[in-house]
């Protein structure tokens, strides 16, 4: 299934949970068997194949704060197809409402809360708190939340369907199968607050000589709100069967399509002045995939402990990624994208030497305050082009990116002895856009005793850059230094990116090694696995390259000239450029521990204890300074906690079951560039969950529970340290892998027939 972000991955949420029977996790690298994206393992979703029965679940809850109401309704039904087939159909409706964990906007460049502990007028803080019209408009600046800058869970709504079907042919030696999905979802999110004097809300001199400000449209400033409507559908059909008792085959066809349609509300195209709309359709993105695959296996008796299974396969895939042009007003440059659009002033280099033209004298005669000798006059103000927050896709950057690829593999496996199982695989793939890759894998399992076995694997892998990484051009507004600038993403192969040092993308490659064991010690079940993944030529977005129209800004001005030379509309309003590149090598080392232990209390029931602990550390293995600044390099290695754990106890007695869970997130660190080189350390965090269920009768079960029942939060952002990374009303680090919404309680009803 396709996803549509530039650094995209499959969206497993398109599969309703009720459609899944079991999940299998292959921990070691499996690119030699499955191809790209299996560089660090594979998750197999085993779908329900019931031919009868009906199940229904309603789940609803909200956060302790009284917001973020979530409701999920799921259903599954099984049907017979004749005497030899089944059809399992699943559906899901999910709705989540906005939650807010923020404080009022107060920064050194603009502050809306003079009671904030951070407000310091002696340090140059600007507060527009004296204008009653502005103050009255502030509550309407954002479409969501009580503050101008909302941080929290976005609104989202989704409707999803999934089916799985199979039908045996003849005497059961072959089966036709098919599964597919359809989902329609939508969600939203906020951009940064636009305040007066920020480069977007500026005074402009109109054609009649009067002065206009966007505050006439948004009296209290505005916060753009982004909405996306996603349609996703997929279809798989195939036939699998056996040739006698020792051979078999599987041939399939797959089609997938995903499209996201964007809407940007509560914003303006500044360059259009008072003629701007406040809602835009900036464009769409779509991704289409078509794949054919054939797999064949044959068992050979070579006198080993088991037959040698030889599997071969071939696949062909065609991908199309399209950037679809947006509404013209979302990208078109208006008159205020350049100085003095109506020719009021003469064009001498020295502003003090300029004078009013005939057009300028005419508007002065009508009472205009025009002053051509004042550099601060609104006649010289230049503002950004495009719907502010996300300028739309213009014709120059609306295009279709296509590629095709094919791959072949060979897999050999057998029990060499009664105790030793071995497997090896090799795969060759050819991509039309970046070339070929060959990867391999060797794995084995040695049974030492009936209760103890050692397993290991070694191999290579690869990950192809996605069509989105290869083909997307995007421009959005960001706050790299606390001031909104338009920041552009360009394809690595584009003239703009290559003018700034980019080169064509190639595949990431990896070397993988795993070593572990499984053991049963009495009632204790234990698995321990060490893994090592070295990735070369990792695809990563470079740190933003500054762009400036100031000739004294050095490399930033050179970057501006490169954009102008490439014909980028509104280059003067762009403050940065970034692109995906094969930026660096990295290594990841880790350990996974899973332990289970049952406690039998006889008539009092059974308690099952489970512990899952992961230690994971990633490091840069090459000099990344050409692509990442010091802050980004530090955060790559330290932002996520190295230790995470989940400890669960579940107890059942009669119709009652109780589950308790502890979730642990270890310490982490986050660097910032303001103050330069500062680092905030976030303490470890522990959440406790509790759930109780009662089986009312054979058909109905009710569950009540809470996640994070003690309402714990991560450390708040220390603005003295993280003064830049987490500005603008953020209370908690929005990049945290630990949840920062607080406690959540829920009620669930299950029905099975």
C-alpha positions as CSV (number, residue, x, y, z in Angstrom):
1,X,0.0,0.0,0.0
2,X,1.4,3.4,-0.9
3,X,1.9,6.3,1.4
4,X,2.4,9.8,0.3
5,X,5.0,11.6,2.4
6,X,8.3,12.3,0.8
7,X,10.0,10.0,3.3
8,X,7.2,7.5,3.2
9,X,6.4,4.1,4.4
10,X,3.5,1.7,4.3
11,X,0.5,2.8,6.3
12,X,-0.6,-0.3,8.2
13,X,-3.5,1.6,9.7
14,X,-5.3,0.9,6.4
15,X,-5.7,-2.7,7.7
16,X,-8.5,-2.7,10.3
17,X,-7.3,-4.5,13.5
18,X,-10.4,-6.7,13.4
19,X,-9.2,-8.1,10.0
20,X,-6.0,-9.5,11.5
21,X,-5.7,-13.0,12.9
22,X,-2.1,-13.0,14.0
23,X,1.1,-11.0,13.4
24,X,4.5,-12.6,12.7
25,X,7.7,-10.7,13.2
26,X,10.9,-11.7,11.4
27,X,13.6,-9.9,13.4
28,X,16.7,-10.2,11.2
29,X,17.3,-8.5,7.8
30,X,15.3,-10.1,5.0
31,X,16.0,-8.1,1.9
32,X,17.4,-11.2,0.2
33,X,14.0,-12.8,0.4
34,X,11.5,-9.9,0.3
35,X,13.5,-7.1,-1.4
36,X,13.6,-3.3,-0.6
37,X,12.4,-2.1,2.8
38,X,13.1,-5.5,4.5
39,X,16.5,-4.1,5.5
40,X,15.9,-4.6,9.2
41,X,13.1,-7.2,9.3
42,X,9.6,-8.0,8.2
43,X,6.2,-7.9,9.8
44,X,3.7,-10.4,8.3
45,X,0.0,-9.8,8.9
46,X,-2.0,-13.0,8.8
47,X,-5.5,-12.2,7.8
48,X,-8.7,-13.8,9.2
49,X,-10.0,-16.6,7.1
50,X,-13.3,-17.4,8.9
51,X,-16.2,-18.6,6.8
52,X,-18.8,-17.9,9.4
53,X,-19.5,-15.8,12.5
54,X,-19.8,-12.1,13.2
55,X,-17.9,-9.9,15.7
56,X,-18.5,-6.3,16.6
57,X,-16.5,-3.9,18.8
58,X,-17.2,-0.4,20.0
59,X,-14.4,1.4,21.8
60,X,-14.6,5.0,23.1
61,X,-12.6,7.1,25.5
62,X,-10.9,10.5,26.1
63,X,-7.9,12.0,27.9
64,X,-8.1,12.9,31.6
65,X,-7.9,16.6,30.5
66,X,-11.4,16.1,29.0
67,X,-10.5,16.4,25.4
68,X,-9.3,14.2,22.5
69,X,-12.5,12.0,22.5
70,X,-11.8,8.9,20.4
71,X,-14.3,6.4,19.1
72,X,-13.6,3.3,17.1
73,X,-16.2,0.9,15.7
74,X,-15.1,-2.4,14.1
75,X,-16.9,-5.4,12.7
76,X,-16.0,-8.7,11.0
77,X,-18.2,-11.2,9.3
78,X,-17.4,-14.6,7.6
79,X,-19.2,-16.2,4.7
80,X,-19.0,-19.4,2.9
81,X,-18.4,-19.5,-0.9
82,X,-19.9,-22.8,-1.9
83,X,-18.4,-25.7,-0.1
84,X,-14.8,-24.9,-0.7
85,X,-14.4,-21.2,-0.2
86,X,-14.6,-18.4,2.3
87,X,-15.0,-14.6,2.4
88,X,-14.0,-12.6,5.5
89,X,-15.1,-9.0,5.5
90,X,-13.9,-6.4,8.0
91,X,-14.8,-2.7,8.5
92,X,-13.7,0.1,10.8
93,X,-14.8,3.6,11.6
94,X,-12.4,5.7,13.7
95,X,-12.8,9.3,14.9
96,X,-10.4,11.3,17.1
97,X,-11.0,14.8,18.2
98,X,-8.5,17.6,18.8
99,X,-6.5,17.8,22.1
100,X,-4.4,20.7,23.3
101,X,-1.3,20.7,25.4
102,X,0.1,24.2,24.9
103,X,0.5,27.6,26.4
104,X,0.0,31.1,25.0
105,X,2.5,32.3,22.4
106,X,5.3,34.3,24.0
107,X,8.7,34.6,22.3
108,X,11.3,37.3,22.1
109,X,10.1,38.4,18.7
110,X,6.4,38.5,19.7
111,X,4.6,37.8,22.9
112,X,0.8,37.6,23.6
113,X,1.1,36.9,27.3
114,X,2.7,39.6,29.5
115,X,2.1,37.4,32.5
116,X,4.4,34.7,31.1
117,X,7.5,33.9,33.1
118,X,9.4,34.3,29.9
119,X,8.2,37.8,29.1
120,X,11.1,40.2,29.4
121,X,10.5,43.6,27.7
122,X,14.1,44.6,28.6
123,X,15.3,41.8,26.3
124,X,13.5,43.3,23.3
125,X,10.2,41.5,23.6
126,X,7.5,42.8,21.2
127,X,4.0,42.7,22.5
128,X,1.0,44.0,20.6
129,X,-1.2,44.2,23.6
130,X,-2.3,47.8,23.5
131,X,-4.5,47.5,20.3
132,X,-8.0,46.6,21.4
133,X,-9.0,45.5,17.8
134,X,-6.0,43.2,17.7
135,X,-6.7,41.8,21.2
136,X,-10.3,41.1,20.3
137,X,-9.2,39.2,17.2
138,X,-6.6,36.9,18.9
139,X,-9.1,34.3,20.1
140,X,-10.1,33.7,16.4
141,X,-6.5,33.5,15.2
142,X,-6.6,29.7,15.3
143,X,-9.4,27.4,14.1
144,X,-8.6,25.0,17.0
145,X,-7.7,25.3,20.7
146,X,-7.6,28.1,23.2
147,X,-4.2,29.5,22.2
148,X,-3.0,30.9,18.9
149,X,-0.5,28.0,18.4
150,X,-2.2,24.6,18.9
151,X,-0.1,21.6,20.0
152,X,-1.7,18.2,20.6
153,X,-3.6,15.5,18.9
154,X,-5.1,16.6,15.5
155,X,-8.6,15.9,14.4
156,X,-8.9,12.7,12.3
157,X,-11.6,10.5,10.8
158,X,-11.3,7.3,8.8
159,X,-13.5,4.7,7.2
160,X,-11.8,1.4,6.3
161,X,-12.8,-1.9,4.7
162,X,-10.8,-5.0,4.1
163,X,-11.6,-8.4,2.7
164,X,-9.9,-11.8,2.5
165,X,-11.1,-14.6,0.3
166,X,-10.1,-18.0,-0.9
167,X,-11.5,-20.9,-2.9
168,X,-10.1,-24.4,-3.3
169,X,-10.1,-25.8,-6.8
170,X,-10.6,-29.4,-7.8
171,X,-9.3,-31.8,-5.2
172,X,-7.7,-29.1,-3.1
173,X,-4.4,-29.1,-4.9
174,X,-4.8,-25.4,-5.8
175,X,-6.5,-22.4,-4.3
176,X,-7.6,-19.1,-5.7
177,X,-7.1,-16.2,-3.3
178,X,-7.7,-12.5,-3.1
179,X,-7.6,-9.8,-0.5
180,X,-8.0,-6.0,-0.8
181,X,-8.8,-2.8,1.0
182,X,-10.4,0.6,0.7
183,X,-10.0,3.4,3.1
184,X,-11.0,7.1,3.1
185,X,-9.6,9.3,5.8
186,X,-9.0,12.9,6.7
187,X,-7.0,14.8,9.2
188,X,-5.7,18.2,10.0
189,X,-2.9,20.0,11.7
190,X,-1.7,23.5,12.6
191,X,1.1,25.6,11.2
192,X,3.0,28.3,13.1
193,X,1.1,31.4,14.2
194,X,1.5,34.5,11.9
195,X,1.9,37.7,14.0
196,X,2.1,41.3,12.8
197,X,5.4,42.3,11.4
198,X,6.6,38.7,10.8
199,X,7.2,39.1,7.0
200,X,3.7,37.9,6.2
201,X,1.5,40.3,8.0
202,X,3.0,43.6,6.7
203,X,1.7,46.9,5.5
204,X,1.4,47.2,1.7
205,X,0.8,50.2,-0.5
206,X,-2.2,49.6,-2.7
207,X,-2.9,50.9,-6.2
208,X,-4.9,53.8,-4.9
209,X,-2.1,54.8,-2.6
210,X,-3.7,53.6,0.6
211,X,-2.1,51.2,3.0
212,X,-3.5,47.7,3.5
213,X,-2.6,45.1,6.2
214,X,-3.7,41.4,6.4
215,X,-4.9,42.4,9.9
216,X,-8.0,43.7,8.0
217,X,-8.8,40.0,7.3
218,X,-7.4,38.5,10.4
219,X,-7.4,41.2,13.1
220,X,-5.5,39.0,15.6
221,X,-3.1,37.4,13.2
222,X,-3.7,33.8,12.0
223,X,-2.6,30.2,12.2
224,X,-2.9,28.3,8.9
225,X,-4.7,25.0,9.3
226,X,-3.8,22.1,7.0
227,X,-6.2,19.4,6.0
228,X,-5.7,16.3,4.0
229,X,-8.2,13.8,2.5
230,X,-6.7,10.5,1.7
231,X,-8.1,7.8,-0.5
232,X,-6.4,4.4,-0.5
233,X,-7.3,1.1,-2.2
234,X,-5.5,-2.1,-3.0
235,X,-6.3,-5.4,-4.6
236,X,-4.4,-8.7,-4.7
237,X,-5.4,-11.8,-6.6
238,X,-3.5,-15.0,-7.1
239,X,-3.4,-18.8,-7.3
240,X,-1.2,-21.1,-5.3
241,X,-1.0,-24.9,-5.2
242,X,1.2,-28.0,-5.4
243,X,2.8,-30.1,-8.0
244,X,2.5,-33.5,-6.4
245,X,3.8,-33.9,-2.9
246,X,7.2,-32.1,-3.2
247,X,6.7,-28.9,-5.2
248,X,4.4,-25.9,-5.3
249,X,3.8,-22.5,-6.7
250,X,2.3,-19.1,-6.0
251,X,1.5,-16.5,-8.7
252,X,-0.1,-13.2,-7.9
253,X,-1.0,-9.7,-9.1
254,X,-1.1,-6.6,-6.9
255,X,-2.5,-3.1,-7.5
256,X,-2.4,-0.3,-5.1
257,X,-3.3,3.4,-5.3
258,X,-3.1,6.2,-2.8
259,X,-4.0,9.9,-3.2
260,X,-4.0,12.8,-0.8
261,X,-5.9,16.0,-1.6
262,X,-4.7,19.0,0.4
263,X,-6.7,22.0,1.7
264,X,-5.2,24.9,3.4
265,X,-7.6,27.1,5.5
266,X,-7.2,30.2,7.6
267,X,-4.4,31.7,5.6
268,X,-3.6,34.1,2.7
269,X,-1.4,34.4,-0.4
270,X,0.4,37.5,0.9
271,X,1.5,38.6,-2.6
272,X,-2.2,39.0,-3.7
273,X,-2.8,41.7,-1.0
274,X,-6.5,42.3,-0.2
275,X,-7.6,40.1,-3.2
276,X,-6.4,36.9,-1.5
277,X,-8.7,34.1,-0.6
278,X,-8.4,32.6,2.8
279,X,-8.8,28.9,1.8
280,X,-6.8,27.2,-0.9
281,X,-6.5,23.9,-2.8
282,X,-2.7,23.7,-3.1
283,X,-2.6,20.4,-5.0
284,X,-2.6,16.6,-4.6
285,X,-0.1,13.8,-4.5
286,X,-0.8,10.3,-5.8
287,X,1.1,7.0,-5.9
288,X,0.2,4.0,-8.0
289,X,1.8,0.5,-7.9
290,X,1.3,-2.5,-10.1
291,X,3.2,-5.8,-9.3
292,X,3.4,-9.3,-10.7
293,X,5.1,-12.0,-8.7
294,X,5.7,-15.8,-9.2
295,X,7.2,-18.1,-6.6
296,X,8.0,-21.8,-7.1
297,X,9.5,-24.3,-4.7
298,X,10.8,-27.9,-5.0
299,X,11.9,-30.4,-2.3
300,X,14.9,-32.5,-3.0
301,X,15.9,-35.6,-0.9
302,X,19.7,-35.4,-0.5
303,X,19.9,-37.7,2.5
304,X,19.9,-35.0,5.1
305,X,17.6,-34.8,8.1
306,X,14.9,-33.2,5.9
307,X,14.4,-32.6,2.2
308,X,16.2,-29.6,0.8
309,X,13.7,-27.0,-0.2
310,X,14.7,-24.8,-3.1
311,X,12.5,-21.8,-3.8
312,X,12.9,-19.4,-6.7
313,X,10.8,-16.3,-7.6
314,X,10.6,-13.4,-9.8
315,X,8.8,-10.0,-9.5
316,X,8.1,-7.0,-11.6
317,X,6.8,-3.7,-10.2
318,X,5.8,-0.4,-11.9
319,X,5.4,2.7,-9.8
320,X,4.0,6.1,-10.7
321,X,4.3,9.1,-8.3
322,X,2.5,12.3,-9.4
323,X,2.6,15.8,-8.0
324,X,-0.8,17.3,-9.2
325,X,-1.1,21.0,-9.8
326,X,-2.9,23.1,-7.3
327,X,-5.4,25.9,-7.6
328,X,-3.8,28.8,-9.4
329,X,-4.3,31.3,-6.6
330,X,-2.3,29.0,-4.3
331,X,1.0,29.5,-6.1
332,X,0.6,32.5,-8.4
333,X,2.8,35.5,-7.6
334,X,0.7,38.6,-7.0
335,X,1.6,42.3,-7.4
336,X,3.2,42.5,-4.0
337,X,5.9,39.9,-4.8
338,X,8.0,42.8,-5.9
339,X,8.7,46.3,-4.8
340,X,6.6,49.3,-6.0
341,X,4.3,47.2,-8.2
342,X,2.4,50.2,-9.4
343,X,5.3,52.4,-10.3
344,X,4.8,55.1,-7.8
345,X,8.5,55.9,-7.3
346,X,11.5,56.4,-9.5
347,X,14.2,53.7,-9.6
348,X,17.4,55.3,-8.4
349,X,19.7,53.0,-6.5
350,X,19.7,55.4,-3.5
351,X,16.3,55.5,-1.9
352,X,17.0,59.1,-0.7
353,X,17.4,60.2,-4.3
354,X,14.1,58.8,-5.4
355,X,11.0,60.9,-6.2
356,X,7.4,60.3,-7.0
357,X,6.4,59.5,-10.5
358,X,3.3,60.8,-12.2
359,X,1.4,57.9,-10.7
360,X,2.8,58.6,-7.3
361,X,2.0,62.3,-7.5
362,X,-1.5,61.4,-8.4
363,X,-2.1,59.3,-5.3
364,X,-0.4,61.8,-3.1
365,X,-2.7,64.4,-4.5
366,X,-5.6,62.2,-3.4
367,X,-4.3,62.1,0.2
368,X,-1.8,59.2,0.1
369,X,1.0,59.2,2.7
370,X,3.4,57.8,0.1
371,X,7.1,58.8,0.7
372,X,9.4,57.5,-1.9
373,X,12.5,58.7,0.0
374,X,11.7,56.5,3.0
375,X,12.9,52.9,2.8
376,X,10.3,51.9,5.4
377,X,7.4,53.0,3.2
378,X,5.0,50.2,2.4
379,X,5.6,50.8,-1.3
380,X,8.9,48.9,-1.0
381,X,7.6,46.0,1.0
382,X,7.9,42.5,-0.6
383,X,6.0,39.6,0.8
384,X,5.8,35.8,0.1
385,X,4.3,34.1,-2.9
386,X,1.7,31.3,-2.5
387,X,-0.8,30.2,0.1
388,X,1.1,30.9,3.3
389,X,2.2,27.7,5.1
390,X,2.2,25.5,2.0
391,X,2.4,27.3,-1.4
392,X,0.7,25.2,-4.0
393,X,2.2,23.0,-6.7
394,X,2.8,25.2,-9.7
395,X,2.9,23.8,-13.3
396,X,6.7,23.9,-13.1
397,X,6.8,21.5,-10.2
398,X,3.7,19.4,-11.0
399,X,4.9,16.3,-12.8
400,X,4.8,12.6,-12.9
401,X,7.7,10.4,-11.7
402,X,7.7,6.8,-12.9
403,X,10.0,3.9,-12.5
404,X,9.9,0.1,-12.9
405,X,11.9,-2.6,-11.3
406,X,12.3,-6.4,-11.4
407,X,13.9,-8.9,-9.1
408,X,14.7,-12.5,-8.9
409,X,15.7,-14.6,-5.9
410,X,16.9,-18.0,-4.8
411,X,16.3,-19.5,-1.4
412,X,17.6,-22.8,-0.1
413,X,16.8,-24.3,3.3
414,X,17.0,-27.7,5.1
415,X,17.5,-29.5,8.3
416,X,21.1,-30.5,7.9
417,X,20.9,-32.7,11.0
418,X,18.3,-33.4,13.6
419,X,19.6,-30.3,15.5
420,X,20.9,-27.9,12.8
421,X,18.6,-26.0,10.4
422,X,20.3,-23.8,7.7
423,X,18.9,-21.3,5.2
424,X,20.5,-19.2,2.5
425,X,19.1,-16.7,0.0
426,X,20.3,-14.4,-2.7
427,X,18.4,-11.7,-4.5
428,X,19.1,-9.5,-7.6
429,X,17.0,-6.4,-8.3
430,X,17.1,-3.8,-11.1
431,X,15.6,-0.3,-10.8
432,X,15.1,1.9,-13.8
433,X,16.0,5.1,-11.8
434,X,19.2,4.1,-9.9
435,X,20.5,0.8,-11.0
436,X,21.0,-2.7,-9.6
437,X,21.6,-4.4,-6.2
438,X,22.5,-7.9,-5.2
439,X,22.0,-9.0,-1.6
440,X,22.4,-12.3,0.3
441,X,21.7,-13.9,3.6
442,X,22.7,-17.0,5.6
443,X,20.7,-18.1,8.7
444,X,20.7,-21.0,11.0
445,X,19.3,-22.5,14.1
446,X,21.0,-25.1,16.3
447,X,19.0,-27.0,18.9
448,X,21.3,-27.7,21.8
449,X,18.7,-29.4,24.0
450,X,15.0,-29.8,23.8
451,X,14.7,-26.6,25.8
452,X,17.6,-24.5,24.4
453,X,18.4,-23.4,20.9
454,X,20.8,-20.9,19.3
455,X,19.9,-18.9,16.2
456,X,21.9,-16.5,14.1
457,X,21.9,-14.8,10.7
458,X,24.3,-12.7,8.6
459,X,23.7,-11.0,5.3
460,X,23.3,-7.8,3.3
461,X,20.3,-5.7,2.4
462,X,19.2,-2.6,0.6
463,X,16.4,0.0,0.6
464,X,15.5,1.7,-2.6
465,X,14.8,5.5,-2.4
466,X,11.1,6.0,-2.7
467,X,9.5,7.7,-5.7
468,X,8.4,10.4,-3.3
469,X,12.0,11.0,-2.2
470,X,13.1,11.0,-5.9
471,X,10.4,13.2,-7.3
472,X,8.8,15.6,-4.8
473,X,9.1,19.3,-4.9
474,X,7.5,21.1,-2.0
475,X,7.7,24.5,-0.3
476,X,6.5,25.1,3.2
477,X,6.9,27.7,5.9
478,X,9.1,26.8,8.8
479,X,10.8,28.5,11.8
480,X,14.5,27.6,11.7
481,X,15.5,30.7,13.7
482,X,12.2,31.7,15.3
483,X,11.1,33.7,12.2
484,X,8.9,32.3,9.5
485,X,10.6,31.6,6.2
486,X,9.6,29.6,3.1
487,X,11.7,26.5,3.0
488,X,11.9,24.5,-0.2
489,X,12.3,20.7,-0.7
490,X,13.6,19.9,-4.2
491,X,14.3,16.5,-5.8
492,X,18.0,15.5,-5.6
493,X,18.1,15.3,-9.3
494,X,16.6,18.7,-9.9
495,X,18.7,21.6,-11.2
496,X,18.0,23.6,-8.0
497,X,19.2,20.9,-5.6
498,X,22.2,19.9,-7.8
499,X,23.2,23.6,-8.0
500,X,23.5,23.5,-4.3
501,X,25.6,20.3,-4.2
502,X,23.1,17.4,-4.5
503,X,23.7,14.3,-6.5
504,X,21.3,11.6,-7.8
505,X,20.0,9.3,-5.1
506,X,21.1,5.7,-4.9
507,X,20.0,2.8,-2.7
508,X,20.9,2.4,1.0
509,X,22.8,-0.8,1.6
510,X,23.3,-2.7,4.8
511,X,25.3,-5.4,6.5
512,X,23.2,-7.3,9.1
513,X,24.1,-9.7,11.9
514,X,22.0,-11.3,14.5
515,X,22.7,-13.8,17.3
516,X,20.4,-15.1,19.9
517,X,18.8,-18.0,21.7
518,X,15.5,-19.3,22.8
519,X,15.1,-21.2,26.1
520,X,12.4,-22.9,28.2
521,X,13.5,-23.0,31.8
522,X,10.8,-24.8,33.7
523,X,7.7,-22.6,33.1
524,X,9.9,-19.6,32.0
525,X,10.0,-18.9,28.3
526,X,12.9,-16.7,27.2
527,X,14.3,-15.3,24.0
528,X,17.3,-13.0,23.7
529,X,18.6,-11.6,20.4
530,X,21.5,-9.3,19.7
531,X,21.4,-7.4,16.3
532,X,23.8,-5.3,14.4
533,X,22.8,-3.2,11.3
534,X,25.4,-1.1,9.4
535,X,23.8,1.1,6.8
536,X,25.8,2.8,4.1
537,X,24.6,5.8,2.0
538,X,21.7,6.4,4.3
539,X,19.0,8.6,2.6
540,X,18.4,11.6,4.8
541,X,17.2,15.2,4.4
542,X,20.1,17.6,4.6
543,X,20.1,20.4,7.2
544,X,18.4,23.4,5.7
545,X,20.7,25.5,3.5
546,X,20.0,29.2,4.2
547,X,19.0,31.5,1.4
548,X,19.2,35.3,1.5
549,X,18.9,38.2,-0.9
550,X,21.5,40.0,1.1
551,X,24.7,40.2,-0.9
552,X,26.7,40.2,2.3
553,X,25.3,36.9,3.6
554,X,27.9,34.7,1.9
555,X,26.8,31.2,1.0
556,X,23.2,32.1,1.6
557,X,23.3,34.7,-1.1
558,X,25.0,32.2,-3.4
559,X,22.1,29.9,-2.8
560,X,19.7,32.6,-3.7
561,X,21.4,33.3,-6.9
562,X,21.2,29.5,-7.7
563,X,17.5,29.6,-7.2
564,X,17.1,32.6,-9.4
565,X,19.2,31.0,-12.1
566,X,16.9,27.9,-11.9
567,X,13.9,30.1,-12.5
568,X,12.2,29.6,-9.1
569,X,9.2,31.9,-8.7
570,X,9.3,33.9,-5.6
571,X,13.0,33.0,-4.9
572,X,13.3,36.3,-2.9
573,X,10.8,35.0,-0.3
574,X,12.6,31.6,0.2
575,X,14.7,31.4,3.3
576,X,16.1,27.8,2.9
577,X,16.5,24.8,0.7
578,X,16.9,21.2,1.6
579,X,16.8,17.9,-0.3
580,X,17.2,14.2,0.2
581,X,20.7,12.8,-0.3
582,X,22.8,9.7,0.5
583,X,24.1,11.6,3.5
584,X,26.1,9.3,5.8
585,X,26.7,5.8,7.1
586,X,25.3,4.7,10.4
587,X,25.4,1.7,12.7
588,X,22.7,0.4,15.0
589,X,23.3,-2.1,17.8
590,X,20.7,-3.5,20.0
591,X,19.3,-6.3,22.1
592,X,15.7,-7.7,22.4
593,X,14.7,-9.6,25.4
594,X,11.2,-11.3,25.7
595,X,10.3,-13.4,28.7
596,X,7.0,-15.0,29.7
597,X,6.1,-16.8,32.9
598,X,2.7,-18.3,34.0
599,X,1.6,-18.5,37.6
600,X,-1.2,-21.1,38.2
601,X,-3.3,-20.3,41.3
602,X,-5.7,-23.2,40.8
603,X,-9.3,-22.2,41.2
604,X,-8.1,-18.6,41.8
605,X,-7.1,-18.4,38.1
606,X,-3.9,-18.0,36.1
607,X,-1.5,-15.0,35.9
608,X,0.8,-14.6,32.9
609,X,3.8,-12.4,33.3
610,X,5.4,-10.9,30.2
611,X,8.5,-8.7,29.9
612,X,9.7,-7.2,26.6
613,X,12.9,-5.0,26.8
614,X,14.8,-3.4,24.0
615,X,18.2,-1.7,24.1
616,X,19.0,0.2,20.9
617,X,21.8,2.6,20.0
618,X,22.4,4.3,16.7
619,X,25.6,6.1,15.7
620,X,27.0,8.0,12.7
621,X,29.8,6.0,11.1
622,X,31.0,8.7,8.6
623,X,31.5,12.4,8.6
624,X,28.1,13.9,8.1
625,X,29.1,17.5,8.5
626,X,28.6,18.2,4.8
627,X,24.9,17.4,5.1
628,X,23.9,17.7,8.8
629,X,24.7,20.5,11.2
630,X,26.0,19.8,14.7
631,X,22.6,19.9,16.2
632,X,21.1,17.3,13.8
633,X,24.1,15.0,14.2
634,X,23.7,15.0,18.0
635,X,20.0,14.5,17.8
636,X,20.4,11.5,15.4
637,X,22.4,9.7,18.0
638,X,20.7,10.9,21.2
639,X,17.1,12.1,20.8
640,X,15.4,8.7,21.2
641,X,15.8,6.7,24.4
642,X,18.2,3.8,24.2
643,X,16.1,1.6,26.5
644,X,12.4,0.8,26.2
645,X,10.4,-1.8,28.0
646,X,6.9,-3.2,28.4
647,X,6.0,-5.3,31.4
648,X,2.6,-7.0,31.5
649,X,0.7,-9.1,34.0
650,X,-2.7,-10.6,33.0
651,X,-4.9,-12.6,35.3
652,X,-8.0,-14.5,34.4
653,X,-10.5,-16.2,36.7
654,X,-13.9,-17.3,35.5
655,X,-15.5,-14.5,33.5
656,X,-13.2,-11.8,34.9
657,X,-9.8,-10.9,33.4
658,X,-7.5,-8.1,34.6
659,X,-4.4,-6.7,32.9
660,X,-1.8,-4.4,34.3
661,X,1.0,-3.0,32.2
662,X,4.1,-0.8,32.8
663,X,5.7,1.0,29.9
664,X,9.2,2.4,30.3
665,X,11.1,4.9,28.2
666,X,14.7,5.6,29.1
667,X,16.6,8.9,29.3
668,X,17.2,10.9,26.1
669,X,18.9,14.2,25.1
670,X,18.1,16.9,22.7
671,X,20.5,19.5,21.3
672,X,19.6,23.0,20.3
673,X,21.3,25.8,18.4
674,X,19.9,28.5,20.6
675,X,21.9,28.9,22.9
676,X,24.5,27.3,20.6
677,X,25.5,23.8,21.7
678,X,23.0,23.6,24.5
679,X,21.6,20.1,25.4
680,X,18.5,19.3,27.4
681,X,18.4,15.9,29.2
682,X,14.9,14.3,29.5
683,X,14.5,11.9,32.4
684,X,13.2,8.4,32.1
685,X,9.4,8.0,32.0
686,X,7.1,5.2,33.3
687,X,3.5,4.8,32.4
688,X,1.1,2.4,34.1
689,X,-2.0,1.0,32.4
690,X,-4.8,-1.0,33.9
691,X,-7.7,-2.8,32.3
692,X,-10.5,-5.1,33.6
693,X,-12.9,-7.1,31.4
694,X,-16.0,-9.1,32.2
695,X,-17.5,-11.8,30.0
696,X,-21.2,-11.2,30.4
697,X,-22.2,-14.3,28.5
698,X,-21.0,-16.4,25.6
699,X,-21.5,-13.5,23.2
700,X,-20.8,-10.2,25.0
701,X,-17.8,-8.9,26.9
702,X,-17.3,-5.4,28.4
703,X,-14.0,-3.8,29.2
704,X,-13.0,-0.7,31.1
705,X,-9.5,0.6,31.4
706,X,-7.0,3.4,31.4
707,X,-3.7,4.2,29.8
708,X,-1.2,6.2,31.9
709,X,-3.5,6.0,34.9
710,X,-1.3,8.2,37.0
711,X,-1.4,10.9,34.4
712,X,2.3,11.2,33.9
713,X,3.9,13.5,31.4
714,X,7.4,13.8,30.0
715,X,9.7,16.6,31.2
716,X,8.6,20.0,30.1
717,X,10.8,21.8,27.6
718,X,13.4,23.9,29.3
719,X,13.3,27.0,27.2
720,X,16.5,28.3,28.7
721,X,18.2,25.3,26.9
722,X,15.8,24.5,24.1
723,X,15.0,28.0,23.2
724,X,14.7,27.4,19.5
725,X,13.7,23.8,18.9
726,X,10.5,23.9,20.9
727,X,9.2,27.5,20.6
728,X,5.8,29.0,20.1
729,X,3.6,27.6,22.8
730,X,5.1,24.1,23.0
731,X,5.1,22.7,26.6
732,X,6.4,19.3,25.8
733,X,8.9,18.1,23.1
734,X,6.7,17.3,20.1
735,X,9.4,14.9,18.8
736,X,9.2,12.7,21.9
737,X,8.5,9.0,21.3
738,X,6.8,8.9,24.7
739,X,3.2,10.1,24.7
740,X,2.6,13.7,26.0
741,X,-1.2,13.8,26.1
742,X,-1.6,12.5,29.7
743,X,-3.9,9.9,31.0
744,X,-6.6,8.3,28.9
745,X,-9.6,6.2,30.0
746,X,-11.8,4.0,27.8
747,X,-14.8,1.7,27.6
748,X,-15.1,-1.2,25.1
749,X,-17.9,-3.6,24.2
750,X,-17.2,-6.8,22.3
751,X,-19.9,-9.0,20.7
752,X,-19.1,-12.3,19.0
753,X,-21.7,-14.6,17.3
